[in-house]
Amino acid sequence: MKPALTADRVSVRFFMPSPRLAPYISTYYLTEVVVPDGEVVDDWLHPEWANLRFSRNPSWRAAIGNEALRDGPAMIATGPTSYAANFVTGSMRAWGIGLMPLGWARFVDAPAEAFTDCFTDGRTEPAFAAIAPLGEALFDDEPDPQGEAARIDAFLLALLDQRPALDEERIIAANAALIDHDIAS
């Protein structure tokens, strides 16, 4: 087990999902920020596939593209983005889950285009109702990254078994075309 963060710093650690989840989830990532009270970290993220971020005590504000920063909820659900995302946070611990297109189709009850270039409160948005309970069960009183990553994996594996496969062959083909370097249009 790694020691707890005790000095000002930002740490991001990545955890791979179960092989069964690999077509649906790119990675799990734990971000830990420790700064003095009143100070913040201000950063930008490249455009990316959809993702979910969970924090027990969120201190973050976020924006996508040119929109104004606004307070982020304890569960931020973000659709695929074509603009950089800005976030500002004080000390916090947050888990992220990268959703591949197939993962969006399997775990989210709305088309991805409805959430493109925006984020929403995943706890209250009906499209994320199947995933939202993860936030309540995720964090330990004492940080345990390996145990928390295992809970994410177990939760999503159980959800995978409950949710129907929807048009997966077409989604796989479209995703392959999107990332094919030889396709230019």
Contacts in CASP RR format, 6 or more apart in sequence:
PFRMAT RR
TARGET T0000
AUTHOR 0000-0000-0000
METHOD contacts of the structure
MODEL  1
MKPALTADRVSVRFFMPSPRLAPYISTYYLTEVVVPDGEVVDDWLHPEWA
NLRFSRNPSWRAAIGNEALRDGPAMIATGPTSYAANFVTGSMRAWGIGLM
PLGWARFVDAPAEAFTDCFTDGRTEPAFAAIAPLGEALFDDEPDPQGEAA
RIDAFLLALLDQRPALDEERIIAANAALIDHDIAS
1 144 0 8 1.000
1 146 0 8 1.000
2 145 0 8 1.000
4 143 0 8 1.000
5 11 0 8 1.000
5 32 0 8 1.000
5 34 0 8 1.000
6 34 0 8 1.000
7 34 0 8 1.000
8 34 0 8 1.000
8 35 0 8 1.000
8 36 0 8 1.000
8 39 0 8 1.000
9 32 0 8 1.000
9 33 0 8 1.000
9 34 0 8 1.000
10 31 0 8 1.000
10 32 0 8 1.000
10 33 0 8 1.000
10 34 0 8 1.000
10 41 0 8 1.000
11 30 0 8 1.000
11 31 0 8 1.000
11 32 0 8 1.000
11 33 0 8 1.000
12 29 0 8 1.000
12 30 0 8 1.000
12 31 0 8 1.000
12 32 0 8 1.000
13 29 0 8 1.000
13 30 0 8 1.000
13 145 0 8 1.000
14 27 0 8 1.000
14 28 0 8 1.000
14 29 0 8 1.000
15 27 0 8 1.000
15 28 0 8 1.000
15 29 0 8 1.000
15 30 0 8 1.000
15 145 0 8 1.000
15 149 0 8 1.000
15 152 0 8 1.000
16 22 0 8 1.000
16 27 0 8 1.000
16 28 0 8 1.000
17 24 0 8 1.000
17 25 0 8 1.000
17 27 0 8 1.000
17 28 0 8 1.000
17 152 0 8 1.000
17 153 0 8 1.000
17 156 0 8 1.000
18 153 0 8 1.000
18 156 0 8 1.000
18 157 0 8 1.000
20 157 0 8 1.000
20 160 0 8 1.000
21 153 0 8 1.000
21 156 0 8 1.000
21 157 0 8 1.000
21 160 0 8 1.000
23 100 0 8 1.000
23 102 0 8 1.000
23 103 0 8 1.000
23 172 0 8 1.000
24 99 0 8 1.000
24 100 0 8 1.000
24 102 0 8 1.000
24 103 0 8 1.000
24 106 0 8 1.000
24 107 0 8 1.000
24 156 0 8 1.000
24 160 0 8 1.000
25 97 0 8 1.000
25 98 0 8 1.000
25 99 0 8 1.000
25 100 0 8 1.000
25 103 0 8 1.000
25 156 0 8 1.000
26 49 0 8 1.000
26 98 0 8 1.000
26 99 0 8 1.000
26 100 0 8 1.000
27 98 0 8 1.000
28 95 0 8 1.000
28 96 0 8 1.000
28 97 0 8 1.000
28 98 0 8 1.000
28 149 0 8 1.000
28 152 0 8 1.000
28 153 0 8 1.000
29 95 0 8 1.000
29 96 0 8 1.000
29 98 0 8 1.000
30 93 0 8 1.000
30 94 0 8 1.000
30 95 0 8 1.000
30 96 0 8 1.000
30 145 0 8 1.000
30 148 0 8 1.000
30 149 0 8 1.000
31 92 0 8 1.000
31 93 0 8 1.000
31 94 0 8 1.000
31 95 0 8 1.000
31 96 0 8 1.000
32 92 0 8 1.000
32 93 0 8 1.000
32 143 0 8 1.000
33 41 0 8 1.000
33 89 0 8 1.000
33 90 0 8 1.000
33 91 0 8 1.000
33 92 0 8 1.000
33 93 0 8 1.000
34 91 0 8 1.000
35 41 0 8 1.000
35 90 0 8 1.000
35 91 0 8 1.000
37 91 0 8 1.000
38 90 0 8 1.000
39 90 0 8 1.000
40 88 0 8 1.000
40 89 0 8 1.000
40 90 0 8 1.000
41 88 0 8 1.000
41 89 0 8 1.000
41 90 0 8 1.000
42 86 0 8 1.000
42 87 0 8 1.000
42 88 0 8 1.000
43 86 0 8 1.000
43 87 0 8 1.000
43 88 0 8 1.000
44 84 0 8 1.000
44 85 0 8 1.000
44 86 0 8 1.000
44 87 0 8 1.000
45 84 0 8 1.000
45 85 0 8 1.000
45 86 0 8 1.000
45 87 0 8 1.000
46 84 0 8 1.000
47 80 0 8 1.000
47 81 0 8 1.000
47 82 0 8 1.000
47 83 0 8 1.000
47 84 0 8 1.000
47 85 0 8 1.000
48 80 0 8 1.000
48 81 0 8 1.000
48 98 0 8 1.000
49 79 0 8 1.000
49 80 0 8 1.000
49 98 0 8 1.000
49 99 0 8 1.000
49 100 0 8 1.000
49 101 0 8 1.000
49 104 0 8 1.000
50 77 0 8 1.000
50 78 0 8 1.000
50 79 0 8 1.000
50 80 0 8 1.000
50 98 0 8 1.000
50 99 0 8 1.000
50 104 0 8 1.000
50 108 0 8 1.000
50 112 0 8 1.000
50 115 0 8 1.000
51 78 0 8 1.000
51 79 0 8 1.000
51 96 0 8 1.000
51 97 0 8 1.000
51 98 0 8 1.000
51 99 0 8 1.000
52 75 0 8 1.000
52 76 0 8 1.000
52 77 0 8 1.000
52 78 0 8 1.000
52 96 0 8 1.000
52 97 0 8 1.000
52 98 0 8 1.000
52 99 0 8 1.000
52 122 0 8 1.000
52 128 0 8 1.000
52 131 0 8 1.000
53 75 0 8 1.000
53 76 0 8 1.000
53 78 0 8 1.000
53 94 0 8 1.000
53 95 0 8 1.000
53 96 0 8 1.000
53 97 0 8 1.000
54 74 0 8 1.000
54 75 0 8 1.000
54 94 0 8 1.000
54 95 0 8 1.000
54 96 0 8 1.000
54 134 0 8 1.000
54 135 0 8 1.000
54 138 0 8 1.000
54 139 0 8 1.000
55 74 0 8 1.000
55 92 0 8 1.000
55 93 0 8 1.000
55 94 0 8 1.000
55 95 0 8 1.000
56 74 0 8 1.000
56 93 0 8 1.000
56 138 0 8 1.000
56 139 0 8 1.000
57 74 0 8 1.000
57 92 0 8 1.000
58 71 0 8 1.000
58 72 0 8 1.000
58 73 0 8 1.000
58 74 0 8 1.000
58 89 0 8 1.000
58 92 0 8 1.000
58 94 0 8 1.000
59 89 0 8 1.000
59 90 0 8 1.000
59 91 0 8 1.000
59 92 0 8 1.000
60 71 0 8 1.000
60 72 0 8 1.000
60 76 0 8 1.000
60 87 0 8 1.000
60 88 0 8 1.000
60 89 0 8 1.000
60 90 0 8 1.000
60 92 0 8 1.000
60 94 0 8 1.000
61 69 0 8 1.000
61 70 0 8 1.000
61 71 0 8 1.000
61 72 0 8 1.000
61 87 0 8 1.000
61 88 0 8 1.000
61 89 0 8 1.000
62 69 0 8 1.000
62 70 0 8 1.000
62 72 0 8 1.000
62 76 0 8 1.000
62 85 0 8 1.000
62 86 0 8 1.000
62 87 0 8 1.000
62 88 0 8 1.000
62 119 0 8 1.000
63 69 0 8 1.000
63 70 0 8 1.000
63 85 0 8 1.000
63 86 0 8 1.000
63 87 0 8 1.000
64 78 0 8 1.000
64 81 0 8 1.000
64 83 0 8 1.000
64 84 0 8 1.000
64 85 0 8 1.000
64 86 0 8 1.000
64 117 0 8 1.000
64 118 0 8 1.000
64 119 0 8 1.000
65 83 0 8 1.000
65 84 0 8 1.000
65 85 0 8 1.000
65 86 0 8 1.000
65 117 0 8 1.000
66 83 0 8 1.000
69 86 0 8 1.000
69 88 0 8 1.000
72 119 0 8 1.000
72 121 0 8 1.000
73 121 0 8 1.000
73 122 0 8 1.000
73 123 0 8 1.000
73 124 0 8 1.000
74 123 0 8 1.000
74 135 0 8 1.000
75 121 0 8 1.000
75 122 0 8 1.000
75 123 0 8 1.000
75 128 0 8 1.000
75 132 0 8 1.000
75 135 0 8 1.000
76 119 0 8 1.000
76 120 0 8 1.000
76 121 0 8 1.000
76 122 0 8 1.000
77 108 0 8 1.000
77 115 0 8 1.000
77 119 0 8 1.000
77 120 0 8 1.000
77 121 0 8 1.000
77 122 0 8 1.000
77 125 0 8 1.000
77 127 0 8 1.000
77 128 0 8 1.000
77 131 0 8 1.000
78 85 0 8 1.000
78 115 0 8 1.000
78 118 0 8 1.000
78 119 0 8 1.000
78 120 0 8 1.000
79 99 0 8 1.000
79 104 0 8 1.000
79 112 0 8 1.000
79 115 0 8 1.000
79 116 0 8 1.000
79 117 0 8 1.000
79 118 0 8 1.000
79 119 0 8 1.000
80 101 0 8 1.000
80 104 0 8 1.000
80 112 0 8 1.000
80 115 0 8 1.000
80 116 0 8 1.000
80 117 0 8 1.000
81 116 0 8 1.000
81 117 0 8 1.000
82 116 0 8 1.000
82 117 0 8 1.000
83 117 0 8 1.000
85 119 0 8 1.000
93 139 0 8 1.000
93 143 0 8 1.000
95 138 0 8 1.000
95 148 0 8 1.000
95 152 0 8 1.000
97 152 0 8 1.000
97 156 0 8 1.000
99 107 0 8 1.000
99 108 0 8 1.000
100 175 0 8 1.000
101 112 0 8 1.000
101 171 0 8 1.000
101 174 0 8 1.000
101 175 0 8 1.000
102 168 0 8 1.000
102 171 0 8 1.000
102 172 0 8 1.000
102 175 0 8 1.000
104 112 0 8 1.000
105 112 0 8 1.000
105 166 0 8 1.000
105 167 0 8 1.000
105 168 0 8 1.000
105 171 0 8 1.000
106 160 0 8 1.000
106 163 0 8 1.000
106 165 0 8 1.000
106 166 0 8 1.000
106 168 0 8 1.000
107 130 0 8 1.000
107 131 0 8 1.000
107 156 0 8 1.000
107 159 0 8 1.000
107 163 0 8 1.000
108 127 0 8 1.000
108 128 0 8 1.000
108 130 0 8 1.000
108 131 0 8 1.000
109 126 0 8 1.000
109 127 0 8 1.000
109 128 0 8 1.000
109 129 0 8 1.000
109 130 0 8 1.000
110 126 0 8 1.000
110 127 0 8 1.000
114 127 0 8 1.000
115 127 0 8 1.000
120 128 0 8 1.000
122 128 0 8 1.000
122 131 0 8 1.000
122 132 0 8 1.000
123 132 0 8 1.000
123 135 0 8 1.000
130 159 0 8 1.000
130 162 0 8 1.000
130 163 0 8 1.000
131 159 0 8 1.000
133 155 0 8 1.000
134 151 0 8 1.000
134 152 0 8 1.000
134 155 0 8 1.000
134 156 0 8 1.000
137 151 0 8 1.000
137 155 0 8 1.000
138 148 0 8 1.000
138 151 0 8 1.000
138 152 0 8 1.000
139 148 0 8 1.000
140 147 0 8 1.000
140 148 0 8 1.000
177 183 0 8 1.000
END
